[in-house]
């Protein structure tokens, strides 16, 4: 004989949805970085020191950009960016790092920075033309400044103002150099024509 208590039986909770490909990938990477505190600190110190060394080498190669040989500077600079990012992954974990980078106000700048850094390495290794390397380096530095600005109050506004000022000054310098070279070429051609026999 069945006895009813007058209360409906509680329905079991529905099973949680299966993780997406992105979530499962992050979990796998996070498990790979599951280390002891000392191991994480050792990895953080090694990648941080390597990144700072590469940044120092990049500063040594900076004068080569002026003489039209930016390849060594671009390579060491891009590699230092990736090593410093890896050091942060050792410190907070890759999942937390990706979650911080993919926040709504920071995702575009982070993706642009990573893409431009990888693109800079590709241009340095495959194309090696001064103009291409210079353009890729300018895009990478600009995206890095925008990414760093997302961590600072009013950072993006300040960075955008600095970039606009830098572009304006660069355009004036290029215009001045072009006018100087053009006027010098014109004067030399006129002086050369005056030497011709009448």
C-alpha contacts under 8 A as a table, 3 or more apart, distances in Angstrom:
res1	aa1	res2	aa2	distance
4	X	7	X	7.68
19	X	22	X	7.98
19	X	23	X	5.80
19	X	24	X	5.99
20	X	23	X	5.18
20	X	24	X	6.11
21	X	24	X	5.18
21	X	25	X	6.04
22	X	25	X	5.13
22	X	26	X	6.25
23	X	26	X	5.14
23	X	27	X	6.16
24	X	27	X	5.01
24	X	28	X	6.17
25	X	28	X	5.11
25	X	29	X	6.23
26	X	29	X	5.12
26	X	30	X	5.93
26	X	94	X	7.54
26	X	95	X	5.73
27	X	30	X	4.97
27	X	31	X	6.10
27	X	95	X	7.22
28	X	31	X	5.15
28	X	32	X	6.30
29	X	32	X	5.01
29	X	33	X	6.54
29	X	94	X	6.94
29	X	95	X	7.56
30	X	33	X	5.18
30	X	34	X	6.44
30	X	93	X	6.54
30	X	94	X	5.84
30	X	95	X	5.85
31	X	34	X	4.99
33	X	90	X	7.29
33	X	93	X	6.87
33	X	94	X	7.54
35	X	38	X	7.97
35	X	39	X	5.78
35	X	40	X	6.02
36	X	39	X	5.18
36	X	40	X	6.26
37	X	40	X	5.23
37	X	41	X	6.16
38	X	41	X	5.07
38	X	42	X	6.05
39	X	42	X	5.03
39	X	43	X	6.16
40	X	43	X	5.10
40	X	44	X	5.99
40	X	90	X	5.47
40	X	91	X	6.52
41	X	44	X	4.92
41	X	45	X	6.01
41	X	90	X	7.26
41	X	91	X	6.98
42	X	45	X	5.14
42	X	46	X	6.11
43	X	46	X	5.19
43	X	47	X	6.13
43	X	87	X	7.01
43	X	90	X	6.17
44	X	47	X	5.45
44	X	48	X	5.87
44	X	86	X	7.81
44	X	87	X	4.59
44	X	88	X	7.03
44	X	89	X	7.98
44	X	90	X	5.22
44	X	91	X	6.04
45	X	48	X	5.11
45	X	49	X	5.96
45	X	87	X	7.28
46	X	49	X	5.35
46	X	50	X	6.08
46	X	87	X	7.86
47	X	50	X	5.02
47	X	51	X	5.96
47	X	83	X	5.52
47	X	84	X	6.50
47	X	86	X	6.61
47	X	87	X	5.10
48	X	51	X	5.10
48	X	52	X	6.19
48	X	83	X	6.71
48	X	84	X	5.58
48	X	87	X	5.42
49	X	52	X	5.10
49	X	53	X	6.09
50	X	53	X	5.06
50	X	54	X	6.18
50	X	80	X	7.39
50	X	83	X	6.84
51	X	54	X	5.11
51	X	55	X	6.12
51	X	79	X	7.30
51	X	80	X	4.26
51	X	81	X	6.89
51	X	82	X	7.71
51	X	83	X	4.91
51	X	84	X	5.30
52	X	55	X	4.89
52	X	56	X	6.14
52	X	80	X	6.70
52	X	84	X	7.78
53	X	56	X	5.01
53	X	57	X	6.28
53	X	80	X	7.77
54	X	57	X	5.00
54	X	58	X	6.10
54	X	76	X	5.37
54	X	77	X	6.60
54	X	79	X	6.93
54	X	80	X	5.08
55	X	58	X	4.94
55	X	59	X	6.30
55	X	76	X	6.68
55	X	77	X	5.78
55	X	80	X	5.52
56	X	59	X	5.12
56	X	60	X	6.42
57	X	60	X	5.00
57	X	61	X	6.30
57	X	73	X	7.62
57	X	76	X	6.60
58	X	61	X	5.04
58	X	62	X	6.10
58	X	72	X	7.38
58	X	73	X	4.75
58	X	74	X	7.35
58	X	75	X	8.00
58	X	76	X	5.25
58	X	77	X	5.27
59	X	62	X	5.03
59	X	73	X	7.36
60	X	63	X	7.17
60	X	73	X	7.93
61	X	64	X	5.50
61	X	65	X	7.46
61	X	70	X	7.79
61	X	72	X	6.40
61	X	73	X	4.94
62	X	65	X	5.60
62	X	66	X	7.62
62	X	70	X	7.51
62	X	73	X	5.81
63	X	66	X	5.49
63	X	67	X	7.09
64	X	67	X	5.27
64	X	68	X	6.43
64	X	69	X	5.15
64	X	70	X	5.78
64	X	73	X	7.44
65	X	68	X	5.24
65	X	69	X	5.19
65	X	70	X	4.26
65	X	71	X	8.00
65	X	73	X	7.29
66	X	69	X	7.39
66	X	70	X	7.84
68	X	130	X	6.25
69	X	72	X	7.51
69	X	130	X	6.58
70	X	73	X	5.38
70	X	74	X	5.95
70	X	130	X	6.76
70	X	133	X	6.86
70	X	134	X	7.11
71	X	74	X	5.18
71	X	75	X	6.13
71	X	124	X	5.73
71	X	128	X	6.84
71	X	130	X	7.78
71	X	133	X	6.97
72	X	75	X	5.27
72	X	76	X	6.23
73	X	76	X	5.45
73	X	77	X	5.87
74	X	77	X	5.13
74	X	78	X	5.99
74	X	120	X	7.12
74	X	121	X	7.52
74	X	124	X	7.10
74	X	133	X	7.52
74	X	137	X	6.60
75	X	78	X	5.32
75	X	79	X	6.09
75	X	120	X	7.67
75	X	121	X	6.10
75	X	124	X	6.64
76	X	79	X	5.10
76	X	80	X	6.05
77	X	80	X	5.17
77	X	81	X	6.45
78	X	81	X	5.14
78	X	82	X	6.56
78	X	117	X	5.73
78	X	118	X	7.77
78	X	120	X	7.04
78	X	121	X	6.71
79	X	82	X	5.22
79	X	83	X	6.22
80	X	83	X	5.10
80	X	84	X	6.10
81	X	84	X	5.30
81	X	85	X	6.26
81	X	117	X	7.79
82	X	85	X	5.06
82	X	86	X	6.19
83	X	86	X	4.97
83	X	87	X	6.23
84	X	87	X	5.04
84	X	88	X	6.51
85	X	88	X	5.21
85	X	89	X	6.53
86	X	89	X	4.96
86	X	90	X	6.47
87	X	90	X	5.15
87	X	91	X	6.38
88	X	91	X	4.97
88	X	92	X	6.22
88	X	93	X	7.47
88	X	97	X	7.20
89	X	92	X	5.55
89	X	93	X	4.65
89	X	94	X	4.61
89	X	96	X	7.98
89	X	97	X	6.00
90	X	93	X	5.44
90	X	94	X	7.18
92	X	96	X	6.18
92	X	97	X	6.48
93	X	96	X	5.55
93	X	97	X	6.18
94	X	97	X	4.94
94	X	98	X	6.03
95	X	98	X	5.24
95	X	99	X	6.14
96	X	99	X	5.02
96	X	100	X	6.14
97	X	100	X	5.16
97	X	101	X	6.23
98	X	101	X	5.01
98	X	102	X	5.95
99	X	102	X	5.15
99	X	103	X	6.43
100	X	103	X	5.66
101	X	106	X	5.99
101	X	107	X	5.76
101	X	110	X	5.93
102	X	106	X	6.15
102	X	107	X	4.31
102	X	110	X	7.29
103	X	106	X	5.26
103	X	107	X	5.50
104	X	107	X	5.65
105	X	108	X	7.52
105	X	150	X	7.20
106	X	109	X	5.54
106	X	110	X	6.09
106	X	147	X	6.86
106	X	150	X	5.98
107	X	110	X	5.11
107	X	111	X	6.07
108	X	111	X	5.29
108	X	112	X	6.06
109	X	112	X	5.07
109	X	113	X	6.04
109	X	143	X	6.22
109	X	144	X	7.67
109	X	146	X	6.01
109	X	147	X	4.89
110	X	113	X	5.08
110	X	114	X	6.23
110	X	143	X	7.89
110	X	147	X	5.72
111	X	114	X	5.26
111	X	115	X	5.94
112	X	115	X	5.18
112	X	116	X	5.89
112	X	143	X	5.97
113	X	116	X	5.25
113	X	117	X	6.06
113	X	140	X	6.17
113	X	143	X	4.94
113	X	144	X	5.42
113	X	147	X	6.90
114	X	117	X	5.12
114	X	118	X	6.27
115	X	118	X	5.31
115	X	119	X	5.96
116	X	119	X	4.81
116	X	120	X	5.90
116	X	136	X	6.97
116	X	139	X	6.60
116	X	140	X	4.96
116	X	143	X	7.49
117	X	120	X	5.05
117	X	121	X	6.46
117	X	140	X	5.84
118	X	121	X	5.18
118	X	122	X	6.30
119	X	122	X	4.98
119	X	123	X	6.13
119	X	136	X	7.10
120	X	123	X	5.12
120	X	124	X	6.14
120	X	133	X	6.95
120	X	136	X	5.39
120	X	137	X	6.34
120	X	140	X	7.21
121	X	124	X	5.13
121	X	125	X	6.19
122	X	125	X	5.26
122	X	126	X	5.75
122	X	127	X	7.57
123	X	126	X	5.35
123	X	127	X	5.01
123	X	128	X	6.14
123	X	132	X	6.90
123	X	133	X	6.08
123	X	136	X	7.36
124	X	127	X	6.09
124	X	128	X	4.95
124	X	129	X	7.89
124	X	133	X	6.26
125	X	128	X	6.25
127	X	132	X	7.41
128	X	132	X	7.37
128	X	133	X	6.62
129	X	132	X	5.44
129	X	133	X	6.13
130	X	133	X	5.20
130	X	134	X	6.00
131	X	134	X	5.10
131	X	135	X	6.21
132	X	135	X	5.20
132	X	136	X	6.12
133	X	136	X	5.13
133	X	137	X	5.92
134	X	137	X	5.08
134	X	138	X	6.13
135	X	138	X	5.15
135	X	139	X	6.29
136	X	139	X	5.18
136	X	140	X	6.13
137	X	140	X	5.06
137	X	141	X	6.14
138	X	141	X	5.31
138	X	142	X	6.12
139	X	142	X	5.16
139	X	143	X	6.12
140	X	143	X	5.20
140	X	144	X	6.07
141	X	144	X	5.03
141	X	145	X	6.21
142	X	145	X	5.20
142	X	146	X	6.32
142	X	163	X	7.34
143	X	146	X	5.01
143	X	147	X	6.10
144	X	147	X	5.02
144	X	148	X	6.13
145	X	148	X	5.15
145	X	149	X	6.00
145	X	159	X	6.44
146	X	149	X	4.95
146	X	150	X	6.61
146	X	155	X	7.83
146	X	156	X	5.93
146	X	159	X	6.30
146	X	160	X	7.68
147	X	150	X	5.43
147	X	151	X	7.51
148	X	151	X	5.68
148	X	152	X	7.18
148	X	155	X	7.62
149	X	152	X	5.24
149	X	153	X	7.73
149	X	154	X	7.51
149	X	155	X	3.99
149	X	156	X	4.82
149	X	158	X	7.83
149	X	159	X	6.50
150	X	153	X	7.59
150	X	155	X	5.95
150	X	156	X	6.17
151	X	155	X	7.08
152	X	155	X	4.70
152	X	156	X	7.90
154	X	157	X	5.53
154	X	158	X	6.43
155	X	158	X	5.24
155	X	159	X	6.09
156	X	159	X	4.97
156	X	160	X	5.94
157	X	160	X	5.22
157	X	161	X	6.21
158	X	161	X	5.15
158	X	162	X	6.19
159	X	162	X	5.02
159	X	163	X	6.08
160	X	163	X	5.07
160	X	164	X	6.10
161	X	164	X	5.16
161	X	165	X	6.15
162	X	165	X	5.12
162	X	166	X	6.02
163	X	166	X	4.99
163	X	167	X	6.04
164	X	167	X	5.16
164	X	168	X	6.12
165	X	168	X	5.09
165	X	169	X	6.14
166	X	169	X	5.17
166	X	170	X	5.99
167	X	170	X	5.02
167	X	171	X	6.05
168	X	171	X	5.20
168	X	172	X	6.32
169	X	172	X	5.12
169	X	173	X	6.19
170	X	173	X	5.06
170	X	174	X	6.09
171	X	174	X	5.11
171	X	175	X	5.98
172	X	175	X	4.99
172	X	176	X	6.04
173	X	176	X	5.06
173	X	177	X	6.15
174	X	177	X	5.11
174	X	178	X	6.02
175	X	178	X	5.09
175	X	179	X	6.08
176	X	179	X	5.16
176	X	180	X	6.04
177	X	180	X	5.07
177	X	181	X	6.13
178	X	181	X	5.19
178	X	182	X	6.00
179	X	182	X	5.00
179	X	183	X	5.94
180	X	183	X	5.24
180	X	184	X	5.99
181	X	184	X	5.06
181	X	185	X	6.01
182	X	185	X	5.10
182	X	186	X	6.08
183	X	186	X	4.97
183	X	187	X	6.04
184	X	187	X	5.15
184	X	188	X	6.11
185	X	188	X	5.17
185	X	189	X	6.14
186	X	189	X	5.16
186	X	190	X	6.16
187	X	190	X	5.07
187	X	191	X	6.09
188	X	191	X	5.11
188	X	192	X	5.99
189	X	192	X	4.94
189	X	193	X	6.12
190	X	193	X	5.04
190	X	194	X	6.27
191	X	194	X	5.06
191	X	195	X	6.61
192	X	195	X	5.31
192	X	196	X	7.00
193	X	196	X	5.38
194	X	197	X	7.99
